[in-house]
Amino acid sequence: MYEAAAVFHRPPHVLPPESGTLIQYVADNSDINVNTLDGNNTLHIMGIIQIVTPKHSVLLEEPMPRIKETLSANDFKAQNTYNVLPIQTYTNDGVVG
């Protein structure tokens, strides 16, 4: 139920780096059953966490609500307003390096 509550909770506000905040992202992947030759029945997982220091740089706006019932996929789809990241494109413009 924690994962469901986290999806429906607004992300906290993190102060910008100009205020002395250090933000670091750590990522790792997991490949289960990677030795299959045909590529079937494999599972690939990617996890990313955000590390923020100092602690007072994270401003919690509201406590996380408790969810006591199982939610449907449509409930998660309807709530997808907070968890959408905009796609940012990089244009090289001919710069080498």
Backbone as a chain_set.jsonl record, in Angstrom:
{"seq": "MYEAAAVFHRPPHVLPPESGTLIQYVADNSDINVNTLDGNNTLHIMGIIQIVTPKHSVLLEEPMPRIKETLSANDFKAQNTYNVLPIQTYTNDGVVG", "coords": {"N": [[0.816, -1.199, 0.0], [2.124, 1.145, 0.463], [3.463, 1.937, -1.886], [1.323, 2.631, -3.546], [0.278, 4.789, -2.101], [2.412, 6.553, -2.344], [2.342, 7.161, -5.067], [0.016, 8.673, -5.246], [0.624, 10.886, -3.779], [1.636, 14.271, -3.578], [4.754, 15.339, -4.887], [7.495, 16.428, -2.791], [8.641, 19.851, -2.332], [11.762, 20.897, -3.466], [14.458, 22.856, -2.541], [16.271, 25.194, -4.644], [19.591, 24.737, -6.177], [21.03, 27.096, -5.763], [20.537, 27.837, -3.175], [22.222, 26.383, -1.641], [21.668, 23.734, -1.737], [22.335, 20.337, -2.413], [21.831, 18.114, -4.963], [21.633, 14.808, -5.949], [21.479, 12.099, -8.204], [20.956, 8.633, -8.222], [21.243, 5.655, -9.969], [20.276, 2.348, -10.928], [20.133, -0.878, -12.453], [18.274, -3.907, -12.943], [18.418, -7.091, -14.191], [16.579, -9.848, -14.725], [16.8, -13.281, -15.209], [18.646, -13.233, -17.357], [20.108, -14.94, -18.93], [18.735, -16.193, -20.948], [18.441, -17.389, -24.243], [16.635, -16.748, -26.25], [15.399, -14.417, -25.473], [12.905, -14.332, -24.327], [10.632, -14.293, -21.522], [12.014, -12.584, -19.767], [12.888, -10.013, -17.43], [13.275, -6.614, -17.018], [14.375, -4.084, -14.964], [14.456, -0.728, -13.889], [15.724, 1.48, -11.564], [15.661, 4.606, -9.898], [16.906, 6.92, -7.593], [16.582, 9.965, -5.746], [18.819, 12.001, -4.106], [18.988, 14.336, -1.586], [20.602, 16.956, 0.027], [21.26, 19.576, 2.357], [18.997, 18.213, 4.884], [16.943, 20.057, 5.482], [16.43, 21.237, 3.057], [14.391, 20.046, 1.743], [11.072, 20.563, 1.414], [8.258, 19.568, 2.852], [4.957, 19.52, 1.847], [2.565, 18.394, 2.642], [1.424, 15.676, 4.693], [1.893, 12.195, 3.798], [-0.884, 10.463, 2.552], [-2.705, 7.681, 3.967], [-3.464, 4.676, 2.336], [-5.987, 2.365, 2.205], [-7.245, 0.454, 0.704], [-7.127, -1.749, -2.132], [-6.089, -0.458, -5.219], [-7.268, 0.2, -8.554], [-5.969, -0.21, -11.923], [-6.988, 1.836, -13.476], [-7.392, 3.838, -11.576], [-4.737, 4.571, -11.017], [-3.977, 5.473, -13.531], [-5.624, 7.712, -13.862], [-4.506, 9.371, -11.948], [-2.062, 10.182, -12.874], [-0.988, 12.758, -13.063], [0.995, 13.972, -11.474], [3.283, 12.476, -11.811], [4.457, 12.747, -14.281], [7.098, 13.362, -16.356], [8.508, 15.996, -18.156], [9.704, 15.714, -21.494], [12.936, 16.476, -22.336], [14.819, 17.787, -24.866], [18.058, 17.613, -26.345], [20.03, 19.673, -28.272], [22.743, 19.585, -30.334], [23.993, 21.379, -32.119], [26.289, 21.292, -33.711], [28.565, 21.404, -32.055], [31.627, 20.134, -30.937], [32.593, 17.589, -28.697]], "CA": [[0.0, 0.0, 0.0], [2.999, 2.317, 0.484], [3.722, 2.364, -3.258], [0.126, 3.312, -4.032], [0.2, 6.088, -1.426], [3.451, 7.416, -2.904], [1.894, 7.629, -6.379], [-1.037, 9.675, -5.082], [1.127, 11.985, -2.95], [2.386, 15.307, -4.295], [6.18, 15.326, -4.537], [7.887, 17.588, -1.972], [9.376, 20.924, -3.006], [13.191, 20.887, -3.139], [15.04, 24.177, -2.779], [17.216, 25.185, -5.771], [21.007, 24.651, -5.801], [21.541, 28.401, -5.337], [20.355, 27.963, -1.725], [23.156, 25.487, -0.983], [21.153, 22.369, -1.824], [23.021, 19.413, -3.303], [20.932, 17.066, -5.446], [22.348, 13.772, -6.682], [20.635, 10.991, -8.625], [21.643, 7.351, -8.275], [20.423, 4.728, -10.744], [20.77, 0.982, -11.093], [19.168, -1.715, -13.157], [18.248, -5.32, -12.58], [17.96, -7.958, -15.271], [16.272, -11.156, -14.177], [16.792, -14.329, -16.22], [19.347, -12.652, -18.499], [20.819, -15.96, -19.684], [17.907, -16.831, -21.966], [18.945, -17.133, -25.595], [15.611, -16.212, -27.144], [14.921, -13.133, -24.982], [11.572, -14.441, -23.725], [10.549, -14.489, -20.071], [12.987, -11.787, -19.037], [12.343, -8.835, -16.77], [14.274, -5.564, -16.883], [13.883, -3.083, -14.017], [15.349, 0.415, -13.699], [15.356, 2.251, -10.383], [16.41, 5.85, -9.715], [16.559, 7.653, -6.374], [17.09, 11.325, -5.667], [19.406, 12.281, -2.803], [19.012, 15.783, -1.36], [21.22, 17.36, 1.283], [20.873, 19.145, 3.694], [17.622, 17.746, 5.061], [15.979, 21.171, 5.485], [16.187, 21.691, 1.69], [13.178, 19.38, 1.267], [9.922, 21.156, 2.095], [7.069, 18.733, 2.712], [3.763, 20.35, 1.847], [1.476, 17.71, 3.332], [1.803, 14.296, 4.984], [1.433, 11.191, 2.833], [-2.125, 9.822, 3.021], [-2.728, 6.215, 4.03], [-4.42, 4.037, 1.443], [-6.366, 1.134, 2.893], [-7.859, -0.509, -0.214], [-6.391, -1.978, -3.37], [-6.525, 0.453, -6.272], [-7.263, -0.371, -9.901], [-5.077, 0.433, -12.89], [-7.624, 3.093, -13.905], [-7.119, 4.835, -10.541], [-3.382, 5.057, -11.232], [-3.958, 6.216, -14.795], [-6.262, 9.011, -13.617], [-3.669, 10.151, -11.038], [-0.751, 10.342, -13.475], [-0.665, 14.168, -13.288], [2.206, 14.383, -10.752], [4.429, 11.644, -12.117], [4.833, 12.902, -15.681], [8.28, 14.192, -16.53], [8.568, 16.503, -19.519], [10.852, 15.267, -22.274], [13.816, 17.582, -22.695], [15.705, 17.382, -25.954], [19.345, 18.297, -26.423], [20.473, 19.955, -29.633], [24.204, 19.773, -30.297], [24.347, 22.545, -32.934], [27.623, 21.147, -34.294], [29.652, 21.549, -31.092], [32.354, 18.887, -30.738], [33.046, 17.382, -27.306]], "C": [[0.866, 1.273, 0.0], [3.231, 2.845, -0.928], [2.528, 3.112, -3.838], [0.006, 4.692, -3.401], [1.233, 7.058, -1.995], [3.054, 7.965, -4.267], [0.892, 8.765, -6.232], [-0.595, 10.873, -4.252], [1.883, 12.985, -3.816], [3.849, 15.233, -3.916], [6.542, 16.553, -3.703], [8.633, 18.614, -2.812], [10.826, 20.873, -2.526], [13.749, 22.258, -3.492], [16.077, 24.098, -3.9], [18.669, 25.125, -5.288], [21.598, 25.98, -5.327], [21.423, 28.597, -3.828], [21.31, 27.059, -0.95], [22.709, 24.037, -0.99], [21.991, 21.565, -2.803], [22.048, 18.302, -3.662], [21.755, 16.091, -6.278], [21.377, 12.655, -7.005], [21.491, 9.731, -8.721], [20.708, 6.374, -8.977], [21.09, 3.368, -10.818], [19.709, 0.189, -11.829], [19.295, -3.147, -12.68], [17.687, -6.092, -13.759], [17.785, -9.354, -14.701], [16.138, -12.14, -15.332], [17.466, -13.834, -17.507], [20.043, -13.689, -19.365], [19.959, -16.66, -20.726], [18.41, -16.436, -23.345], [17.923, -16.456, -26.49], [15.064, -14.863, -26.683], [13.537, -13.171, -24.381], [11.695, -14.649, -22.223], [11.636, -13.752, -19.308], [12.304, -10.558, -18.467], [13.471, -7.835, -16.573], [13.671, -4.454, -16.025], [14.922, -1.971, -13.906], [14.849, 1.199, -12.5], [16.253, 3.461, -10.24], [15.954, 6.48, -8.405], [17.211, 9.025, -6.424], [17.589, 11.551, -4.244], [19.534, 13.788, -2.678], [19.648, 16.043, -0.012], [21.408, 18.863, 1.274], [19.38, 18.836, 3.78], [16.601, 18.884, 4.973], [15.75, 21.76, 4.09], [14.949, 21.057, 1.079], [12.007, 19.904, 2.084], [8.694, 20.29, 1.834], [5.837, 19.608, 2.835], [2.625, 19.721, 2.639], [1.924, 16.289, 3.648], [1.236, 13.332, 3.946], [0.171, 10.515, 3.367], [-1.975, 8.306, 3.059], [-3.805, 5.698, 3.088], [-4.714, 2.661, 2.01], [-7.033, 0.107, 1.981], [-7.007, -0.626, -1.473], [-6.976, -1.105, -4.473], [-6.43, -0.235, -7.635], [-6.265, 0.369, -10.784], [-5.665, 1.749, -13.378], [-7.427, 4.194, -12.876], [-5.726, 5.431, -10.721], [-3.286, 5.894, -12.498], [-4.547, 7.608, -14.609], [-5.378, 9.927, -12.78], [-2.331, 10.527, -11.66], [-0.363, 11.796, -13.73], [0.637, 14.572, -12.615], [3.444, 13.655, -11.234], [4.841, 11.712, -13.583], [6.034, 13.837, -15.746], [8.3, 14.702, -17.959], [9.83, 15.99, -20.222], [11.653, 16.495, -22.68], [14.772, 17.085, -23.766], [16.968, 18.229, -25.933], [19.716, 18.466, -27.886], [21.942, 20.316, -29.583], [24.633, 21.03, -31.031], [25.784, 22.502, -33.45], [28.791, 21.302, -33.343], [30.298, 20.188, -30.865], [32.762, 18.789, -29.256], [31.914, 17.188, -26.354]], "O": [[0.409, 2.34, -0.408], [3.202, 4.056, -1.152], [2.697, 4.11, -4.539], [-0.33, 5.66, -4.083], [0.962, 8.253, -2.115], [3.386, 9.104, -4.597], [0.917, 9.718, -7.011], [-1.385, 11.794, -4.046], [2.672, 12.6, -4.679], [4.168, 15.079, -2.737], [5.951, 17.616, -3.892], [9.185, 18.293, -3.865], [11.087, 20.814, -1.324], [13.542, 22.759, -4.597], [16.699, 23.053, -4.092], [18.951, 25.426, -4.128], [22.567, 25.987, -4.567], [22.128, 29.43, -3.257], [21.218, 26.976, 0.274], [23.311, 23.199, -0.319], [22.321, 22.042, -3.889], [21.506, 17.63, -2.784], [22.479, 16.489, -7.19], [20.54, 12.298, -6.175], [22.608, 9.763, -9.236], [19.531, 6.27, -8.632], [22.316, 3.256, -10.775], [18.531, 0.546, -11.823], [20.302, -3.538, -12.089], [16.608, -5.78, -14.262], [18.749, -9.968, -14.245], [15.448, -11.867, -16.314], [16.927, -13.995, -18.602], [20.527, -13.35, -20.444], [20.409, -17.631, -21.334], [18.762, -15.28, -23.58], [18.281, -15.686, -27.38], [14.33, -14.22, -27.433], [13.03, -12.132, -23.959], [12.718, -15.114, -21.722], [12.128, -14.254, -18.297], [11.267, -10.12, -18.966], [14.514, -8.179, -16.017], [12.59, -3.946, -16.323], [16.121, -2.238, -13.837], [13.67, 1.546, -12.432], [17.465, 3.367, -10.434], [14.755, 6.564, -8.137], [18.248, 9.22, -7.058], [16.855, 11.317, -3.284], [20.112, 14.446, -3.543], [19.278, 15.421, 0.984], [21.706, 19.401, 0.207], [18.609, 19.153, 2.875], [15.508, 18.69, 4.442], [14.957, 22.691, 3.945], [14.5, 21.478, 0.013], [11.953, 19.714, 3.299], [8.157, 20.28, 0.727], [5.686, 20.349, 3.806], [1.814, 20.428, 3.237], [2.748, 15.744, 2.914], [0.227, 13.619, 3.301], [0.154, 10.046, 4.505], [-1.216, 7.724, 2.283], [-4.918, 6.221, 3.052], [-3.798, 1.88, 2.268], [-7.356, -0.994, 2.427], [-6.263, 0.289, -1.825], [-8.193, -1.021, -4.64], [-5.614, -1.134, -7.836], [-5.78, 1.443, -10.427], [-4.92, 2.686, -13.664], [-7.306, 5.363, -13.243], [-5.544, 6.642, -10.597], [-2.59, 6.909, -12.527], [-4.018, 8.581, -15.146], [-5.489, 11.148, -12.891], [-1.522, 11.161, -10.983], [0.522, 12.046, -14.549], [1.336, 15.442, -13.134], [4.554, 14.165, -11.081], [5.517, 10.806, -14.071], [5.987, 14.963, -15.25], [8.126, 13.916, -18.89], [10.886, 15.854, -19.604], [11.126, 17.429, -23.284], [15.453, 16.076, -23.584], [16.948, 19.401, -25.555], [19.713, 17.499, -28.649], [22.34, 21.241, -28.876], [25.57, 21.694, -30.589], [26.424, 23.541, -33.609], [29.934, 21.33, -33.799], [29.602, 19.199, -30.629], [33.21, 19.764, -28.651], [32.139, 17.004, -25.158]]}, "num_chains": 1, "name": "protein.A"}
